[in-house]
Amino acid sequence: GESVGLHLPTLSVQEGDNSINCAYSNSASDYFIWYKQESGKGPQFIIDIRSNMDKRQGQRVTVLLNKTVKHLSLQIAATQPGDSAVYFCAETTSYDKVIFGPGTSLSVIP
Amino acid sequence: DGGITQSPKYLFRKEGQNVTLSCEQNLNHDAMYWYRQDPGQGLRLIYYSQIVNDFQKGDIAEGYSVSREKKESFPLTVTSAQKNPTAFYLCASSTGQGSGELFFGEGSRLTVL
């Protein structure tokens, strides 16, 4: 389930195909990016999408951008326990300025 | 190996003391960044620099200072004016071409006693 408040929203999911969502507010952002952060480490780049695109596929991941409702999603195929981490969406609000969203904690149950 | 090196990994300081966190990169990247992360929270931008001898404030710059005298180095000073300095500090770099793909260091955890 998902919880909000002072802690990161949490998704507990079964192995398989899963999706993480993010809402953004700045219509002028040029790039939208997904990062993965494991406990005690710095975030790692997963995939990005330019604002003039709707979909981009990577290795086992797909990012979808819906500019009409200002919504970004990350689809992960064949999610495994090793994918458990905190996932952040980010956007470039002006050239080179990268702002992160609040993050979602993903827990994949075997 | 190319990458971002932050030091120290853990740091303890008394209230009222200034602290400088080191960040070095050998990726030949133009842009460098400092973010702050509190437990269970997202990353908040403190300062960023697109080029040597130039930097811009992020969303929470008060109580912090930076310098960018060399391309590979972007140290962050947490001053005594920062009211709640205990946090995890992350440094990052990018090519500076606006794509938002950042390369992060392992972070520095600062605890003020």
gemmi code that builds the backbone of each chain (N, CA, C; Angstrom):
import gemmi

chains = {
    "A": [
        ("GLY", (0.826, -1.198, 0.000), (0.000, 0.000, 0.000), (0.864, 1.254, 0.000)),
        ("GLU", (0.236, 2.398, -0.068), (0.952, 3.662, -0.164), (0.651, 4.515, 1.059)),
        ("SER", (1.644, 5.169, 1.606), (1.409, 6.036, 2.755), (2.056, 7.385, 2.489)),
        ("VAL", (1.482, 8.431, 3.031), (2.043, 9.769, 2.846), (2.216, 10.401, 4.206)),
        ("GLY", (2.829, 11.559, 4.263), (3.049, 12.243, 5.519), (4.496, 12.621, 5.633)),
        ("LEU", (5.060, 12.490, 6.837), (6.432, 12.893, 7.045), (7.407, 11.918, 6.398)),
        ("HIS", (6.992, 10.708, 6.127), (7.858, 9.712, 5.539), (7.589, 9.611, 4.050)),
        ("LEU", (8.576, 9.010, 3.370), (8.437, 8.798, 1.951), (7.217, 7.927, 1.670)),
        ("PRO", (6.458, 8.226, 0.607), (5.418, 7.299, 0.169), (6.056, 5.947, -0.101)),
        ("THR", (5.379, 4.877, 0.283), (5.932, 3.536, 0.148), (5.033, 2.681, -0.708)),
        ("LEU", (5.657, 1.967, -1.633), (4.943, 0.980, -2.436), (5.497, -0.389, -2.099)),
        ("SER", (4.617, -1.285, -1.629), (5.012, -2.672, -1.424), (4.363, -3.493, -2.518)),
        ("VAL", (5.194, -4.122, -3.347), (4.665, -4.806, -4.535), (5.203, -6.219, -4.618)),
        ("GLN", (4.524, -7.037, -5.385), (4.995, -8.377, -5.685), (5.960, -8.300, -6.861)),
        ("GLU", (6.749, -9.321, -7.019), (7.612, -9.413, -8.194), (6.748, -9.375, -9.450)),
        ("GLY", (7.292, -8.779, -10.493), (6.546, -8.664, -11.747), (6.684, -7.264, -12.292)),
        ("ASP", (5.782, -6.891, -13.155), (5.831, -5.553, -13.762), (5.185, -4.541, -12.826)),
        ("ASN", (5.885, -3.452, -12.554), (5.378, -2.445, -11.645), (5.667, -1.047, -12.157)),
        ("SER", (4.966, -0.091, -11.561), (5.069, 1.284, -12.024), (5.142, 2.242, -10.846)),
        ("ILE", (5.977, 3.269, -10.963), (6.084, 4.318, -9.956), (5.691, 5.628, -10.626)),
        ("ASN", (4.939, 6.436, -9.908), (4.414, 7.661, -10.501), (4.955, 8.912, -9.831)),
        ("CYS", (4.890, 10.008, -10.584), (5.402, 11.274, -10.089), (4.624, 12.400, -10.763)),
        ("ALA", (4.225, 13.386, -9.972), (3.584, 14.571, -10.529), (4.586, 15.717, -10.507)),
        ("TYR", (4.611, 16.516, -11.556), (5.518, 17.664, -11.573), (4.706, 18.930, -11.778)),
        ("SER", (5.337, 20.074, -11.520), (4.580, 21.322, -11.563), (5.088, 22.303, -12.611)),
        ("ASN", (6.350, 22.150, -13.046), (6.947, 23.144, -13.928), (6.805, 22.744, -15.392)),
        ("SER", (5.928, 23.407, -16.097), (5.689, 23.091, -17.508), (6.886, 23.432, -18.387)),
        ("ALA", (7.795, 24.263, -17.886), (8.934, 24.708, -18.691), (10.142, 23.782, -18.589)),
        ("SER", (10.029, 22.706, -17.793), (11.171, 21.799, -17.646), (11.526, 21.150, -18.971)),
        ("ASP", (12.824, 21.041, -19.227), (13.289, 20.503, -20.503), (13.482, 18.989, -20.455)),
        ("TYR", (13.980, 18.511, -19.332), (14.212, 17.085, -19.155), (13.564, 16.611, -17.871)),
        ("PHE", (13.093, 15.346, -17.882), (12.599, 14.671, -16.692), (13.421, 13.405, -16.527)),
        ("ILE", (13.800, 13.140, -15.284), (14.775, 12.080, -15.038), (14.310, 11.203, -13.873)),
        ("TRP", (14.661, 9.923, -13.922), (14.425, 9.011, -12.797), (15.756, 8.564, -12.234)),
        ("TYR", (15.824, 8.580, -10.885), (16.999, 8.112, -10.166), (16.586, 7.029, -9.170)),
        ("LYS", (17.537, 6.150, -8.857), (17.358, 5.101, -7.852), (18.398, 5.315, -6.762)),
        ("GLN", (17.953, 5.281, -5.497), (18.878, 5.436, -4.392), (18.766, 4.251, -3.443)),
        ("GLU", (19.883, 3.554, -3.251), (19.951, 2.483, -2.276), (20.434, 3.064, -0.954)),
        ("SER", (20.125, 2.374, 0.108), (20.370, 2.888, 1.453), (21.829, 3.302, 1.662)),
        ("GLY", (22.045, 4.529, 2.115), (23.381, 5.011, 2.444), (24.244, 5.383, 1.255)),
        ("LYS", (23.654, 5.388, 0.057), (24.447, 5.699, -1.144), (23.882, 6.908, -1.867)),
        ("GLY", (24.644, 7.408, -2.826), (24.147, 8.479, -3.664), (23.205, 7.932, -4.722)),
        ("PRO", (22.280, 8.763, -5.218), (21.353, 8.311, -6.263), (22.083, 7.927, -7.548)),
        ("GLN", (21.482, 6.995, -8.277), (22.025, 6.568, -9.570), (21.022, 6.881, -10.664)),
        ("PHE", (21.495, 7.430, -11.759), (20.665, 7.731, -12.919), (20.092, 6.439, -13.500)),
        ("ILE", (18.774, 6.477, -13.811), (18.154, 5.320, -14.457), (17.872, 5.641, -15.916)),
        ("ILE", (17.076, 6.679, -16.135), (16.644, 7.024, -17.485), (16.127, 8.449, -17.488)),
        ("ASP", (16.202, 9.106, -18.639), (15.624, 10.437, -18.748), (14.739, 10.512, -19.991)),
        ("ILE", (13.945, 11.578, -20.055), (13.092, 11.802, -21.212), (13.018, 13.297, -21.459)),
        ("ARG", (13.125, 13.678, -22.703), (13.040, 15.096, -23.048), (11.574, 15.491, -23.101)),
        ("SER", (11.293, 16.748, -22.861), (9.912, 17.207, -22.733), (9.116, 17.093, -24.033)),
        ("ASN", (9.797, 16.929, -25.165), (9.077, 16.815, -26.444), (8.785, 15.356, -26.811)),
        ("MET", (9.030, 14.444, -25.866), (8.752, 13.025, -26.084), (7.660, 12.556, -25.132)),
        ("ASP", (6.993, 11.425, -25.487), (5.959, 10.837, -24.628), (6.450, 9.573, -23.939)),
        ("LYS", (7.404, 8.914, -24.571), (7.823, 7.602, -24.073), (9.273, 7.364, -24.449)),
        ("ARG", (9.968, 6.720, -23.534), (11.337, 6.315, -23.831), (11.617, 5.001, -23.123)),
        ("GLN", (12.247, 4.083, -23.833), (12.522, 2.767, -23.256), (14.008, 2.598, -23.010)),
        ("GLY", (14.301, 1.935, -21.882), (15.673, 1.588, -21.569), (15.739, 0.094, -21.320)),
        ("GLN", (16.771, -0.310, -20.613), (16.899, -1.729, -20.298), (15.978, -2.062, -19.135)),
        ("ARG", (14.917, -2.764, -19.372), (13.942, -3.206, -18.374), (13.104, -2.046, -17.805)),
        ("VAL", (13.316, -0.841, -18.259), (12.527, 0.298, -17.781), (11.958, 1.100, -18.944)),
        ("THR", (10.810, 1.707, -18.680), (10.177, 2.602, -19.641), (9.703, 3.830, -18.885)),
        ("VAL", (9.960, 4.995, -19.424), (9.458, 6.226, -18.813), (8.376, 6.807, -19.716)),
        ("LEU", (7.267, 7.198, -19.086), (6.148, 7.794, -19.809), (5.931, 9.210, -19.305)),
        ("LEU", (5.716, 10.116, -20.220), (5.502, 11.519, -19.869), (4.152, 11.972, -20.417)),
        ("ASN", (3.290, 12.424, -19.523), (1.988, 12.956, -19.916), (1.958, 14.433, -19.548)),
        ("LYS", (2.211, 15.282, -20.530), (2.311, 16.712, -20.270), (0.952, 17.342, -19.991)),
        ("THR", (-0.101, 16.713, -20.453), (-1.438, 17.270, -20.246), (-1.788, 17.324, -18.769)),
        ("VAL", (-1.442, 16.250, -18.052), (-1.752, 16.197, -16.624), (-0.489, 16.328, -15.767)),
        ("LYS", (0.641, 16.662, -16.396), (1.918, 16.852, -15.703), (2.272, 15.628, -14.859)),
        ("HIS", (2.338, 14.494, -15.521), (2.538, 13.233, -14.841), (3.667, 12.449, -15.511)),
        ("LEU", (4.510, 11.872, -14.678), (5.656, 11.081, -15.144), (5.576, 9.715, -14.476)),
        ("SER", (5.832, 8.660, -15.222), (5.850, 7.343, -14.592), (7.052, 6.537, -15.052)),
        ("LEU", (7.480, 5.651, -14.184), (8.581, 4.729, -14.472), (8.032, 3.319, -14.384)),
        ("GLN", (8.076, 2.615, -15.490), (7.626, 1.228, -15.512), (8.854, 0.334, -15.448)),
        ("ILE", (8.839, -0.608, -14.515), (9.943, -1.540, -14.364), (9.427, -2.927, -14.690)),
        ("ALA", (10.027, -3.562, -15.681), (9.610, -4.910, -16.072), (10.300, -5.940, -15.172)),
        ("ALA", (9.554, -6.990, -14.858), (10.110, -8.114, -14.084), (10.803, -7.626, -12.815)),
        ("THR", (10.094, -6.824, -12.019), (10.661, -6.274, -10.783), (11.067, -7.387, -9.840)),
        ("GLN", (12.264, -7.233, -9.257), (12.818, -8.250, -8.359), (13.124, -7.604, -7.010)),
        ("PRO", (13.338, -8.401, -5.960), (13.706, -7.815, -4.654), (14.911, -6.884, -4.740)),
        ("GLY", (15.828, -7.138, -5.656), (17.002, -6.275, -5.824), (16.665, -4.886, -6.337)),
        ("ASP", (15.445, -4.699, -6.809), (15.009, -3.378, -7.271), (14.479, -2.534, -6.115)),
        ("SER", (14.380, -3.110, -4.929), (13.900, -2.364, -3.761), (14.857, -1.222, -3.456)),
        ("ALA", (14.318, -0.029, -3.411), (15.134, 1.177, -3.207), (14.179, 2.370, -3.155)),
        ("VAL", (14.749, 3.547, -3.007), (13.959, 4.772, -3.131), (14.141, 5.315, -4.543)),
        ("TYR", (13.050, 5.645, -5.176), (13.078, 6.154, -6.542), (12.642, 7.619, -6.545)),
        ("PHE", (13.455, 8.440, -7.187), (13.170, 9.872, -7.291), (12.949, 10.264, -8.737)),
        ("CYS", (11.939, 11.099, -8.964), (11.866, 11.780, -10.242), (12.524, 13.148, -10.062)),
        ("ALA", (13.061, 13.679, -11.132), (13.718, 14.985, -11.083), (13.436, 15.717, -12.391)),
        ("GLU", (13.629, 17.020, -12.371), (13.416, 17.809, -13.578), (14.448, 18.919, -13.660)),
        ("THR", (14.746, 19.314, -14.873), (15.645, 20.444, -15.071), (14.773, 21.681, -15.220)),
        ("THR", (14.753, 22.508, -14.145), (13.854, 23.662, -14.147), (14.439, 24.836, -14.938)),
        ("SER", (15.733, 24.900, -15.052), (16.390, 25.832, -15.961), (17.703, 25.149, -16.331)),
        ("TYR", (18.388, 25.646, -17.279), (19.551, 24.944, -17.809), (20.510, 24.547, -16.696)),
        ("ASP", (20.710, 23.239, -16.526), (21.613, 22.661, -15.538), (21.105, 22.666, -14.107)),
        ("LYS", (19.988, 23.290, -13.784), (19.460, 23.250, -12.437), (18.528, 22.056, -12.324)),
        ("VAL", (18.884, 21.100, -11.481), (18.135, 19.845, -11.367), (17.443, 19.797, -10.014)),
        ("ILE", (16.119, 19.698, -10.034), (15.320, 19.674, -8.811), (14.678, 18.298, -8.679)),
        ("PHE", (14.778, 17.739, -7.459), (14.261, 16.406, -7.204), (12.874, 16.452, -6.570)),
        ("GLY", (12.061, 15.448, -6.898), (10.780, 15.259, -6.237), (10.988, 14.562, -4.903)),
        ("PRO", (9.897, 14.317, -4.163), (10.010, 13.776, -2.806), (10.439, 12.316, -2.732)),
        ("GLY", (10.298, 11.527, -3.784), (10.723, 10.146, -3.772), (9.648, 9.165, -3.352)),
        ("THR", (9.803, 7.928, -3.794), (8.915, 6.821, -3.423), (9.780, 5.635, -3.018)),
        ("SER", (9.474, 5.056, -1.871), (10.211, 3.881, -1.419), (9.535, 2.638, -1.979)),
        ("LEU", (10.247, 1.885, -2.800), (9.710, 0.672, -3.420), (10.238, -0.548, -2.684)),
        ("SER", (9.323, -1.394, -2.235), (9.709, -2.638, -1.574), (9.118, -3.798, -2.371)),
        ("VAL", (10.000, -4.630, -2.934), (9.551, -5.744, -3.776), (9.580, -7.024, -2.963)),
        ("ILE", (8.411, -7.629, -2.831), (8.279, -8.834, -2.008), (8.421, -10.063, -2.898)),
        ("PRO", (9.275, -11.018, -2.488), (9.458, -12.221, -3.326), (8.181, -13.038, -3.434)),
    ],
    "B": [
        ("ASP", (39.984, 5.020, -11.870), (38.560, 5.047, -12.213), (38.024, 6.453, -12.123)),
        ("GLY", (37.145, 6.839, -13.071), (36.544, 8.157, -13.013), (35.387, 8.156, -12.060)),
        ("GLY", (35.217, 9.313, -11.368), (34.082, 9.387, -10.463), (34.127, 10.615, -9.603)),
        ("ILE", (33.229, 10.622, -8.625), (33.099, 11.719, -7.674), (33.560, 11.220, -6.317)),
        ("THR", (34.422, 11.949, -5.677), (34.911, 11.563, -4.359), (34.521, 12.614, -3.340)),
        ("GLN", (33.795, 12.189, -2.323), (33.428, 13.087, -1.231), (34.181, 12.665, 0.023)),
        ("SER", (34.601, 13.662, 0.784), (35.234, 13.360, 2.062), (34.983, 14.480, 3.052)),
        ("PRO", (34.915, 14.149, 4.345), (34.938, 12.794, 4.889), (33.591, 12.113, 4.716)),
        ("LYS", (33.526, 10.812, 4.940), (32.258, 10.092, 4.834), (31.375, 10.384, 6.059)),
        ("TYR", (32.006, 10.473, 7.222), (31.289, 10.806, 8.455), (32.033, 11.945, 9.146)),
        ("LEU", (31.288, 12.864, 9.719), (31.893, 14.020, 10.369), (31.034, 14.444, 11.549)),
        ("PHE", (31.705, 14.644, 12.678), (31.014, 15.119, 13.877), (31.602, 16.464, 14.261)),
        ("ARG", (30.738, 17.407, 14.561), (31.212, 18.737, 14.944), (30.336, 19.294, 16.068)),
        ("LYS", (30.906, 20.224, 16.799), (30.149, 20.912, 17.847), (29.376, 22.067, 17.226)),
        ("GLU", (28.301, 22.455, 17.878), (27.535, 23.615, 17.431), (28.420, 24.847, 17.377)),
        ("GLY", (28.193, 25.676, 16.368), (28.940, 26.924, 16.257), (30.211, 26.828, 15.458)),
        ("GLN", (30.593, 25.623, 15.062), (31.804, 25.450, 14.264), (31.460, 25.391, 12.786)),
        ("ASN", (32.293, 26.027, 11.976), (32.164, 25.867, 10.530), (32.778, 24.531, 10.118)),
        ("VAL", (32.205, 23.935, 9.075), (32.680, 22.647, 8.585), (32.781, 22.721, 7.064)),
        ("THR", (33.862, 22.193, 6.499), (33.995, 22.161, 5.041), (33.993, 20.722, 4.551)),
        ("LEU", (33.093, 20.437, 3.615), (32.999, 19.123, 2.987), (33.665, 19.189, 1.617)),
        ("SER", (34.451, 18.172, 1.335), (35.203, 18.151, 0.082), (34.458, 17.369, -0.988)),
        ("CYS", (34.549, 17.832, -2.235), (34.009, 17.119, -3.383), (34.970, 17.299, -4.554)),
        ("GLU", (35.467, 16.181, -5.074), (36.391, 16.200, -6.207), (35.868, 15.268, -7.291)),
        ("GLN", (35.993, 15.703, -8.552), (35.593, 14.837, -9.662), (36.683, 14.811, -10.723)),
        ("ASN", (36.860, 13.632, -11.336), (37.840, 13.490, -12.415), (37.157, 13.074, -13.706)),
        ("LEU", (35.896, 13.502, -13.844), (35.109, 13.179, -15.033), (35.189, 14.286, -16.093)),
        ("ASN", (35.920, 15.333, -15.778), (36.031, 16.497, -16.669), (34.662, 17.153, -16.913)),
        ("HIS", (33.800, 17.079, -15.893), (32.475, 17.682, -16.002), (32.511, 19.165, -15.691)),
        ("ASP", (31.697, 19.921, -16.419), (31.631, 21.362, -16.195), (30.784, 21.721, -14.969)),
        ("ALA", (29.668, 21.028, -14.778), (28.720, 21.408, -13.730), (28.890, 20.546, -12.485)),
        ("MET", (28.741, 21.183, -11.328), (28.805, 20.467, -10.051), (27.698, 20.976, -9.130)),
        ("TYR", (27.280, 20.120, -8.201), (26.091, 20.386, -7.380), (26.317, 19.921, -5.946)),
        ("TRP", (25.609, 20.589, -5.015), (25.498, 20.107, -3.644), (24.017, 20.011, -3.282)),
        ("TYR", (23.657, 18.827, -2.735), (22.300, 18.595, -2.250), (22.369, 18.194, -0.780)),
        ("ARG", (21.290, 18.469, -0.094), (21.124, 18.030, 1.283), (19.971, 17.039, 1.328)),
        ("GLN", (20.149, 15.958, 2.108), (19.072, 14.977, 2.270), (18.888, 14.699, 3.757)),
        ("ASP", (17.675, 14.890, 4.254), (17.319, 14.562, 5.628), (16.656, 13.186, 5.648)),
        ("PRO", (16.669, 12.495, 6.796), (16.143, 11.121, 6.865), (14.728, 11.002, 6.315)),
        ("GLY", (14.538, 10.073, 5.384), (13.224, 9.832, 4.817), (12.724, 10.933, 3.915)),
        ("GLN", (13.620, 11.806, 3.507), (13.211, 12.943, 2.680), (13.908, 12.906, 1.320)),
        ("GLY", (13.488, 13.834, 0.471), (14.106, 13.952, -0.839), (15.379, 14.779, -0.794)),
        ("LEU", (15.918, 15.091, -1.971), (17.140, 15.885, -2.082), (16.772, 17.339, -2.331)),
        ("ARG", (17.402, 18.229, -1.574), (17.174, 19.661, -1.763), (18.469, 20.327, -2.220)),
        ("LEU", (18.365, 21.154, -3.238), (19.532, 21.771, -3.871), (20.041, 22.941, -3.038)),
        ("ILE", (21.340, 22.894, -2.706), (21.963, 23.956, -1.905), (22.616, 24.982, -2.833)),
        ("TYR", (23.564, 24.538, -3.629), (24.268, 25.375, -4.599), (24.607, 24.526, -5.818)),
        ("TYR", (24.772, 25.189, -6.954), (25.310, 24.505, -8.110), (26.193, 25.459, -8.906)),
        ("SER", (27.079, 24.863, -9.693), (28.048, 25.648, -10.461), (28.106, 25.081, -11.871)),
        ("GLN", (27.942, 25.953, -12.831), (27.977, 25.510, -14.231), (29.366, 25.648, -14.841)),
        ("ILE", (30.216, 26.448, -14.199), (31.537, 26.710, -14.766), (32.453, 27.221, -13.664)),
        ("VAL", (33.732, 27.102, -13.868), (34.713, 27.566, -12.883), (34.489, 29.049, -12.584)),
        ("ASN", (34.664, 29.386, -11.302), (34.541, 30.762, -10.795), (33.129, 31.323, -10.890)),
        ("ASP", (32.156, 30.444, -10.997), (30.755, 30.896, -11.014), (29.885, 29.859, -10.322)),
        ("PHE", (28.889, 30.296, -9.540), (27.961, 29.376, -8.910), (26.652, 30.107, -8.613)),
        ("GLN", (25.600, 29.300, -8.469), (24.269, 29.859, -8.210), (23.663, 29.227, -6.963)),
        ("LYS", (22.850, 29.994, -6.249), (22.143, 29.469, -5.095), (21.049, 28.518, -5.544)),
        ("GLY", (20.866, 27.466, -4.739), (19.736, 26.589, -4.936), (18.591, 27.029, -4.049)),
        ("ASP", (17.770, 26.071, -3.627), (16.576, 26.399, -2.849), (16.847, 26.620, -1.363)),
        ("ILE", (17.991, 26.115, -0.863), (18.258, 26.213, 0.580), (19.688, 26.668, 0.844)),
        ("ALA", (20.115, 27.737, 0.205), (21.506, 28.186, 0.291), (21.859, 28.870, 1.609)),
        ("GLU", (20.893, 29.338, 2.364), (21.190, 30.087, 3.588), (21.974, 29.244, 4.583)),
        ("GLY", (23.095, 29.809, 5.067), (23.925, 29.101, 6.042), (25.003, 28.237, 5.409)),
        ("TYR", (25.091, 28.266, 4.092), (26.101, 27.500, 3.357), (26.913, 28.437, 2.455)),
        ("SER", (28.148, 28.029, 2.147), (28.930, 28.748, 1.150), (29.726, 27.753, 0.322)),
        ("VAL", (30.062, 28.139, -0.911), (30.820, 27.274, -1.806), (31.875, 28.099, -2.534)),
        ("SER", (32.778, 27.403, -3.199), (33.740, 28.038, -4.098), (33.968, 27.099, -5.266)),
        ("ARG", (34.380, 27.644, -6.399), (34.669, 26.809, -7.570), (35.908, 27.398, -8.246)),
        ("GLU", (37.033, 27.232, -7.590), (38.295, 27.767, -8.104), (38.923, 26.854, -9.149)),
        ("LYS", (38.593, 25.577, -9.085), (39.108, 24.607, -10.052), (37.953, 23.796, -10.611)),
        ("LYS", (38.075, 23.322, -11.829), (37.002, 22.576, -12.477), (36.659, 21.310, -11.705)),
        ("GLU", (37.677, 20.670, -11.129), (37.450, 19.374, -10.507), (37.008, 19.440, -9.050)),
        ("SER", (36.938, 20.644, -8.466), (36.683, 20.751, -7.036), (35.553, 21.721, -6.718)),
        ("PHE", (34.679, 21.332, -5.772), (33.543, 22.181, -5.409), (33.256, 21.989, -3.918)),
        ("PRO", (34.089, 22.554, -3.039), (33.886, 22.357, -1.605), (32.698, 23.133, -1.054)),
        ("LEU", (32.046, 22.551, -0.068), (30.890, 23.153, 0.597), (31.230, 23.445, 2.051)),
        ("THR", (31.019, 24.672, 2.492), (31.205, 25.026, 3.898), (29.849, 25.195, 4.556)),
        ("VAL", (29.657, 24.442, 5.619), (28.445, 24.560, 6.428), (28.789, 25.523, 7.554)),
        ("THR", (28.221, 26.688, 7.548), (28.613, 27.707, 8.527), (27.774, 27.602, 9.802)),
        ("SER", (28.194, 28.327, 10.814), (27.475, 28.332, 12.084), (26.092, 28.985, 11.942)),
        ("ALA", (25.857, 29.671, 10.833), (24.557, 30.300, 10.599), (23.490, 29.302, 10.159)),
        ("GLN", (23.913, 28.100, 9.766), (22.957, 27.059, 9.354), (22.322, 26.489, 10.619)),
        ("LYS", (21.012, 26.656, 10.768), (20.354, 26.351, 12.034), (20.211, 24.864, 12.309)),
        ("ASN", (20.150, 24.068, 11.305), (19.942, 22.635, 11.495), (20.847, 21.869, 10.547)),
        ("PRO", (22.152, 21.841, 10.811), (23.096, 21.314, 9.832), (23.215, 19.802, 9.772)),
        ("THR", (22.710, 19.077, 10.755), (22.832, 17.618, 10.745), (22.038, 17.050, 9.572)),
        ("ALA", (22.745, 16.364, 8.655), (22.103, 15.853, 7.438), (23.110, 15.025, 6.654)),
        ("PHE", (22.624, 14.445, 5.575), (23.444, 13.701, 4.612), (23.644, 14.637, 3.417)),
        ("TYR", (24.900, 14.915, 3.075), (25.212, 15.858, 2.004), (25.750, 15.112, 0.794)),
        ("LEU", (25.162, 15.393, -0.340), (25.512, 14.717, -1.584), (26.041, 15.707, -2.611)),
        ("CYS", (27.172, 15.353, -3.196), (27.774, 16.148, -4.261), (27.549, 15.407, -5.583)),
        ("ALA", (27.374, 16.147, -6.655), (27.165, 15.534, -7.961), (27.817, 16.381, -9.038)),
        ("SER", (28.008, 15.777, -10.198), (28.523, 16.526, -11.340), (27.768, 16.098, -12.587)),
        ("SER", (27.841, 16.934, -13.611), (27.242, 16.583, -14.899), (28.039, 17.255, -16.010)),
        ("THR", (27.775, 16.837, -17.225), (28.486, 17.408, -18.376), (28.129, 18.870, -18.578)),
        ("GLY", (26.993, 19.293, -17.972), (26.588, 20.682, -18.118), (25.876, 20.955, -19.417)),
        ("GLN", (25.321, 19.923, -20.021), (24.614, 20.112, -21.279), (23.107, 20.098, -21.106)),
        ("GLY", (22.663, 20.205, -19.861), (21.251, 20.420, -19.577), (20.368, 19.197, -19.531)),
        ("SER", (20.918, 17.984, -19.613), (20.069, 16.793, -19.650), (19.601, 16.347, -18.273)),
        ("GLY", (20.242, 16.829, -17.222), (19.847, 16.418, -15.881), (20.447, 15.107, -15.424)),
        ("GLU", (21.350, 14.519, -16.193), (21.987, 13.276, -15.780), (23.146, 13.623, -14.855)),
        ("LEU", (22.944, 13.376, -13.580), (23.942, 13.686, -12.566), (24.661, 12.418, -12.115)),
        ("PHE", (25.937, 12.590, -11.801), (26.747, 11.513, -11.243), (27.031, 11.902, -9.794)),
        ("PHE", (26.623, 11.055, -8.859), (26.717, 11.392, -7.451), (27.904, 10.728, -6.777)),
        ("GLY", (28.395, 11.397, -5.732), (29.353, 10.791, -4.832), (28.628, 9.924, -3.816)),
        ("GLU", (29.396, 9.356, -2.874), (28.822, 8.463, -1.871), (28.220, 9.215, -0.685)),
        ("GLY", (28.421, 10.503, -0.624), (27.805, 11.317, 0.414), (28.682, 11.518, 1.634)),
        ("SER", (28.382, 12.580, 2.360), (29.035, 12.866, 3.643), (27.942, 13.065, 4.679)),
        ("ARG", (28.065, 12.321, 5.772), (27.041, 12.429, 6.831), (27.590, 13.313, 7.944)),
        ("LEU", (26.975, 14.462, 8.121), (27.404, 15.431, 9.131), (26.470, 15.368, 10.328)),
        ("THR", (27.066, 15.223, 11.497), (26.295, 15.251, 12.746), (26.833, 16.371, 13.622)),
        ("VAL", (25.970, 17.281, 14.008), (26.364, 18.374, 14.895), (25.855, 18.063, 16.297)),
        ("LEU", (26.794, 18.047, 17.223), (26.461, 17.638, 18.594), (26.086, 18.838, 19.459)),
    ],
}
model = gemmi.Model(1)
for chain_id, residues in chains.items():
    chain = gemmi.Chain(chain_id)
    for i, (resn, *xyz) in enumerate(residues, 1):
        res = gemmi.Residue()
        res.name, res.seqid = resn, gemmi.SeqId(i, " ")
        for name, pos in zip(("N", "CA", "C"), xyz):
            atom = gemmi.Atom()
            atom.name, atom.element = name, gemmi.Element(name[0])
            atom.pos, atom.b_iso = gemmi.Position(*pos), 0.0
            res.add_atom(atom)
        chain.add_residue(res)
    model.add_chain(chain)
structure = gemmi.Structure()
structure.add_model(model)
structure.setup_entities()
